[in-house]
């Protein structure tokens, strides 16, 4: 996965402001151009005219763009009106962006399920990979990026599907990966013997995949588990002190995601570590 052109979703929140901390490490991954996107929600009434709001927003974004240009990165701004998730997705597709970078600050699960958020609506509809930055708070309640050097140590959930292979292909193009944790989770099994056979088969297949990356100088661990995949993935990322979780998302559609959920949605919600979601079937 070559990260040449990145769309950064900006809403001027503390989390959004911290996204620029990610840009430096993306330069090392081949970043050449950034498009700063802000979407004005036209459903919310403003005392000022939409033109005034747009002009003020462009001034703020251009200040940020100048910072990026001083870092040697091409930067443009785009201020739009409408539904944030769909507008961001449209810009990324039109620009043929390599990646969308967006921040996520946890809200109550109930609110996320029934109201959604720009981040979670976006990952359901976009065909562009999405990097969801995560934050923690210091003793003074200030937001800090959870980690830098996101591509150094990554957890990669594998279910041996076509989508998993797509993720592995993208990872094969990434620069700077030092260590991978390949993880497969068995969800079902009527007996202990059946589960043990499943895990044995998973380990065999994971070792075959791991050897290909080891041949390219990357350290690889192979892990398996039994239970709810999203919980095991997020727990493993914490235990391994991973910098990033990289996984496929199938874009099941808004209704299905809300009613049934999906592993990628659940990991995105609950992970304390940044998550890179690569759409399958784009």
C-alpha positions as CSV (number, residue, x, y, z in Angstrom):
1,X,0.0,0.0,0.0
2,X,1.6,3.2,-1.2
3,X,0.5,6.3,0.7
4,X,1.0,9.1,-1.8
5,X,-2.2,11.2,-1.5
6,X,-4.1,11.5,1.8
7,X,-7.5,13.1,2.5
8,X,-7.6,14.4,6.1
9,X,-11.0,15.0,7.5
10,X,-11.0,18.2,9.6
11,X,-13.7,19.3,11.9
12,X,-11.6,21.6,14.2
13,X,-12.2,19.3,17.2
14,X,-9.2,18.5,19.5
15,X,-9.0,15.1,17.9
16,X,-9.0,16.5,14.5
17,X,-6.2,19.0,15.4
18,X,-4.0,16.1,16.5
19,X,-4.3,14.4,13.1
20,X,-1.4,16.5,11.8
21,X,0.9,14.6,14.2
22,X,0.4,11.6,11.9
23,X,1.6,13.4,8.8
24,X,5.3,13.2,9.6
25,X,5.4,9.4,9.8
26,X,3.3,9.2,6.6
27,X,6.0,11.2,4.8
28,X,8.3,8.2,5.5
29,X,5.7,6.0,3.8
30,X,5.7,8.0,0.6
31,X,3.2,10.8,1.3
32,X,3.4,13.5,-1.3
33,X,0.1,15.4,-1.1
34,X,-2.6,16.1,1.5
35,X,-6.2,17.3,0.8
36,X,-7.8,18.9,3.9
37,X,-11.5,18.4,3.8
38,X,-14.1,20.1,6.0
39,X,-17.9,19.5,5.6
40,X,-20.4,22.1,6.8
41,X,-23.5,20.4,8.0
42,X,-26.3,22.2,6.2
43,X,-28.9,20.7,8.6
44,X,-27.6,22.8,11.4
45,X,-28.9,26.4,11.3
46,X,-26.3,29.2,11.5
47,X,-26.8,32.8,12.3
48,X,-24.2,33.6,9.8
49,X,-24.6,32.9,6.1
50,X,-23.2,29.7,4.6
51,X,-20.9,31.8,2.5
52,X,-19.4,33.5,5.6
53,X,-18.9,30.2,7.3
54,X,-17.3,28.7,4.2
55,X,-14.9,31.7,3.9
56,X,-13.9,31.5,7.5
57,X,-13.3,27.8,7.3
58,X,-11.1,28.1,4.2
59,X,-8.9,30.7,6.0
60,X,-8.4,28.2,8.9
61,X,-7.6,25.3,6.5
62,X,-5.2,27.4,4.4
63,X,-3.2,28.1,7.6
64,X,-2.9,24.4,8.2
65,X,-2.0,23.8,4.5
66,X,0.8,26.3,4.8
67,X,2.2,24.3,7.8
68,X,2.2,21.2,5.6
69,X,3.8,23.0,2.7
70,X,6.7,24.0,5.0
71,X,7.1,20.3,5.6
72,X,7.6,19.8,1.9
73,X,4.1,18.4,1.3
74,X,1.7,19.5,-1.3
75,X,-1.5,20.7,0.3
76,X,-5.0,21.7,-0.9
77,X,-8.2,22.6,0.9
78,X,-11.8,21.6,0.2
79,X,-14.8,23.1,2.0
80,X,-18.1,21.5,1.2
81,X,-21.6,21.4,2.5
82,X,-23.7,18.3,3.1
83,X,-23.5,15.0,4.9
84,X,-19.9,14.7,6.1
85,X,-19.3,11.0,5.6
86,X,-20.6,10.9,2.0
87,X,-18.8,14.1,1.0
88,X,-15.5,12.9,2.4
89,X,-15.9,9.5,0.6
90,X,-16.7,11.3,-2.6
91,X,-13.6,13.6,-2.4
92,X,-11.4,10.6,-1.7
93,X,-12.8,8.7,-4.7
94,X,-12.6,11.6,-7.0
95,X,-9.0,12.4,-6.0
96,X,-8.1,8.7,-6.2
97,X,-6.6,9.1,-2.7
98,X,-4.5,6.4,-1.2
99,X,-5.9,6.9,2.3
100,X,-8.5,8.8,4.4
101,X,-7.2,9.9,7.8
102,X,-9.8,10.6,10.5
103,X,-9.8,10.9,14.3
104,X,-12.1,9.1,16.6
105,X,-12.9,10.0,20.2
106,X,-15.1,7.4,22.0
107,X,-18.7,8.1,22.7
108,X,-21.2,5.9,24.4
109,X,-21.9,2.7,22.5
110,X,-25.7,3.4,22.6
111,X,-25.2,6.8,20.9
112,X,-22.9,5.3,18.2
113,X,-25.4,2.5,17.4
114,X,-28.4,4.7,17.0
115,X,-27.0,8.0,15.8
116,X,-23.8,6.9,14.1
117,X,-20.8,9.2,13.7
118,X,-18.9,10.6,10.7
119,X,-16.1,8.0,11.3
120,X,-18.4,4.9,11.4
121,X,-20.7,6.1,8.6
122,X,-17.6,6.7,6.5
123,X,-16.1,3.2,6.9
124,X,-19.4,1.7,5.8
125,X,-19.6,3.6,2.5
126,X,-16.1,4.4,1.3
127,X,-14.0,2.4,-1.1
128,X,-10.8,4.1,0.1
129,X,-8.7,2.7,3.0
130,X,-9.4,4.6,6.2
131,X,-6.9,5.1,9.0
132,X,-8.7,5.8,12.3
133,X,-6.4,7.6,14.7
134,X,-7.0,6.9,18.4
135,X,-6.2,9.1,21.4
136,X,-5.7,8.9,25.1
137,X,-5.9,11.7,27.8
138,X,-3.0,12.8,29.9
139,X,-3.2,13.7,33.6
140,X,-4.4,17.2,32.6
141,X,-7.2,15.8,30.4
142,X,-5.4,16.8,27.2
143,X,-5.7,14.5,24.1
144,X,-2.5,12.7,23.0
145,X,-2.0,10.4,20.1
146,X,-1.9,6.8,21.4
147,X,1.2,6.0,19.4
148,X,3.5,7.0,16.6
149,X,5.4,4.8,14.1
150,X,2.1,3.1,13.4
151,X,3.5,0.7,10.8
152,X,6.4,-0.6,13.0
153,X,4.4,-3.3,14.9
154,X,1.0,-4.3,13.4
155,X,-1.7,-6.8,14.2
156,X,-3.3,-8.4,11.2
157,X,-6.4,-10.5,11.7
158,X,-6.7,-13.2,9.1
159,X,-9.8,-15.3,8.2
160,X,-8.3,-16.8,5.0
161,X,-10.9,-15.1,2.8
162,X,-10.3,-13.2,-0.4
163,X,-10.5,-10.0,1.7
164,X,-7.7,-11.2,4.0
165,X,-5.6,-11.8,1.0
166,X,-6.2,-8.3,-0.3
167,X,-5.0,-6.9,3.1
168,X,-1.9,-9.1,2.9
169,X,-1.2,-7.8,-0.6
170,X,-1.5,-4.2,0.5
171,X,0.8,-4.8,3.5
172,X,3.3,-6.3,1.1
173,X,3.7,-2.8,-0.5
174,X,4.0,-0.9,2.8
175,X,7.3,0.5,3.9
176,X,8.8,0.3,7.4
177,X,7.0,-2.7,8.9
178,X,9.3,-4.3,11.4
179,X,7.0,-6.8,13.1
180,X,3.6,-8.4,12.4
181,X,1.3,-10.4,14.5
182,X,-0.9,-12.7,12.3
183,X,-4.0,-13.6,14.2
184,X,-6.9,-16.0,13.4
185,X,-9.9,-16.7,15.6
186,X,-12.1,-19.8,15.7
187,X,-15.6,-18.8,16.5
188,X,-17.4,-22.2,16.5
189,X,-16.8,-25.8,17.4
190,X,-19.1,-28.4,18.8
191,X,-16.3,-30.2,20.7
192,X,-12.9,-29.4,22.1
193,X,-11.4,-31.8,19.6
194,X,-13.0,-30.0,16.7
195,X,-11.7,-26.7,18.0
196,X,-8.2,-28.0,18.4
197,X,-8.3,-29.3,14.8
198,X,-9.5,-25.9,13.5
199,X,-6.7,-24.1,15.4
200,X,-4.1,-26.6,14.2
201,X,-5.2,-25.9,10.6
202,X,-5.1,-22.1,11.3
203,X,-1.6,-22.3,12.7
204,X,-0.4,-24.2,9.6
205,X,-1.9,-21.7,7.2
206,X,-0.6,-18.7,9.2
207,X,2.9,-20.2,9.3
208,X,2.9,-20.5,5.5
209,X,1.9,-16.8,5.2
210,X,4.4,-15.7,7.9
211,X,7.3,-17.3,6.1
212,X,6.8,-15.2,3.0
213,X,7.0,-12.0,5.1
214,X,10.0,-13.4,7.1
215,X,11.8,-13.9,3.8
216,X,11.5,-10.1,3.3
217,X,13.1,-9.4,6.7
218,X,9.9,-8.9,8.8
219,X,9.6,-10.5,12.2
220,X,6.3,-12.4,12.4
221,X,4.4,-14.0,15.2
222,X,1.5,-16.4,14.7
223,X,-1.4,-16.3,17.1
224,X,-4.7,-18.1,17.3
225,X,-7.7,-17.7,19.7
226,X,-11.2,-18.9,20.3
227,X,-14.1,-16.6,21.0
228,X,-15.5,-13.3,19.8
229,X,-13.1,-12.1,17.1
230,X,-13.4,-8.4,17.8
231,X,-12.6,-8.9,21.5
232,X,-9.7,-11.2,20.8
233,X,-8.3,-8.8,18.2
234,X,-8.4,-5.7,20.5
235,X,-7.1,-7.6,23.5
236,X,-4.2,-9.0,21.4
237,X,-3.3,-5.6,20.2
238,X,-3.0,-4.4,23.8
239,X,-1.1,-7.4,24.9
240,X,1.4,-7.1,22.0
241,X,1.7,-3.3,22.4
242,X,0.8,-3.0,18.7
243,X,1.0,0.4,17.0
244,X,-1.8,-0.5,14.5
245,X,-4.4,-3.0,13.6
246,X,-4.7,-3.6,9.9
247,X,-7.8,-5.4,8.6
248,X,-10.4,-5.7,5.9
249,X,-13.9,-4.2,6.0
250,X,-16.6,-5.5,3.8
251,X,-18.9,-2.5,3.9
252,X,-21.9,-4.5,4.7
253,X,-24.2,-1.5,4.4
254,X,-25.6,0.8,7.0
255,X,-28.7,-1.2,8.1
256,X,-26.8,-4.5,8.3
257,X,-24.0,-2.9,10.3
258,X,-26.4,-1.3,12.7
259,X,-28.5,-4.4,13.3
260,X,-25.9,-7.2,13.2
261,X,-22.6,-5.4,13.6
262,X,-19.4,-6.6,12.0
263,X,-15.9,-7.4,13.3
264,X,-14.4,-4.4,11.6
265,X,-17.0,-2.1,13.1
266,X,-16.6,-3.5,16.5
267,X,-12.8,-3.3,16.4
268,X,-13.0,0.3,15.2
269,X,-15.3,1.1,18.1
270,X,-13.5,-0.6,20.9
271,X,-9.8,-0.7,20.0
272,X,-7.6,1.7,21.9
273,X,-5.1,1.4,19.1
274,X,-5.2,3.0,15.7
275,X,-7.1,0.9,13.1
276,X,-6.4,0.8,9.3
277,X,-9.4,-0.5,7.4
278,X,-9.0,-1.7,3.8
279,X,-12.3,-2.0,1.9
280,X,-12.8,-5.4,0.3
281,X,-14.2,-5.6,-3.2
282,X,-13.4,-2.0,-4.1
